[in-house]
Amino acid sequence: MTNETYLVVSYFAAAGGGAVLAGGTALVLRGPLREAVANLLAPVAALLRRALPAWLVLVALFAFLSVSYIDCEHPTYESVVADRAHLVAKSHEQVRSVLGLTAVGVLAYSLALTVALILAHPRPPAPSPRSPRPDELIPLEPILPEPAAANGPPPDPRKVPMLDDLELP
């Protein structure tokens, strides 16, 4: 394989590998993310679920593109292609960059998710000094209808009247 062929193949392999890594990471995190955002408002939950794969792919591609083959010792394309060791070193640097920034992307997304969950579920306020203690509360008695004296015993409130119970004239 020539150096130019190696450059093209390794370049696209690193880009494809980064995209597959990001997609696989999003696929693995899909279930836990769905459970985490279940109690959020539907539009916010949908936004957070849909943003994860796009965010991770963008981070991986940004990491891939952040590596430059041209440096002080290799200022031209011809000098880059002529040095196989340089091509291998830059390919390894691209893989390291994709792996590292994908991990940082997951952490940044986790931080954003944590902030969204905290904002969605604020802590309940502390009880004020004026609120009554439980032993000071007045118990409430159930209000039942007054029994009808002429019609016999009061009806059982738990019994639902049925069609058979009705008296027809």
C-alpha positions, 0 to 999 in steps of 0.5 A, spaced: 500 500 500 502 506 498 503 512 503 497 516 499 493 510 499 494 509 507 493 516 508 486 516 505 484 509 508 486 511 515 483 518 514 476 515 512 477 509 517 478 514 523 472 518 521 468 512 520 470 509 527 469 515 530 462 516 528 460 509 529 463 509 536 459 516 537 453 512 535 454 506 539 455 510 545 448 513 544 445 507 543 448 504 549 445 510 553 439 510 550 435 506 555 438 509 561 437 516 558 429 515 557 429 513 564 432 519 567 428 524 563 421 520 564 419 525 569 421 531 565 416 535 561 415 531 554 418 537 550 424 537 554 425 530 555 424 529 547 429 534 546 434 531 551 433 524 548 434 526 540 440 531 542 445 525 545 446 522 538 447 528 534 451 531 540 456 525 540 457 525 533 459 532 532 464 531 538 467 525 535 467 529 528 470 535 531 475 531 535 477 527 528 478 534 524 482 537 530 488 533 528 492 536 522 497 532 518 501 539 516 506 541 522 513 544 522 517 538 519 511 537 514 509 543 511 506 540 504 502 535 502 508 531 498 512 531 505 506 529 509 505 523 504 513 521 503 513 520 511 510 513 513 511 514 520 508 521 520 502 518 517 501 512 522 503 517 528 497 522 526 492 516 525 494 514 532 493 521 534 486 522 531 484 515 534 486 518 541 483 525 540 476 521 538 476 517 544 478 522 549 473 528 546 467 523 546 468 521 553 469 529 555 462 529 550 459 524 554 461 528 561 458 534 558 452 532 556 451 528 563 452 535 566 447 538 562 442 533 564 443 534 571 442 541 571 435 540 567 433 534 572 435 539 578 431 545 575 425 540 573 425 538 580 427 543 585 427 542 593 421 543 597 421 549 601 423 548 608 416 549 613 415 555 616 415 557 623 408 558 623 406 551 620 402 547 625 405 541 628 402 534 626 399 534 634 396 541 633 392 539 627 384 538 628 382 531 626 376 532 621 370 527 622 367 525 615 360 528 614 355 523 612 348 525 610 342 525 615 338 519 616 331 519 614 327 517 620 321 515 616 324 511 611 328 506 616 335 505 617 340 510 614 343 507 607 350 504 607 354 509 603 359 503 601 353 500 597 351 503 590 344 502 588 343 497 583 337 497 578 334 491 582 334 495 589 329 500 586 322 500 588 317 501 582 310 503 583 
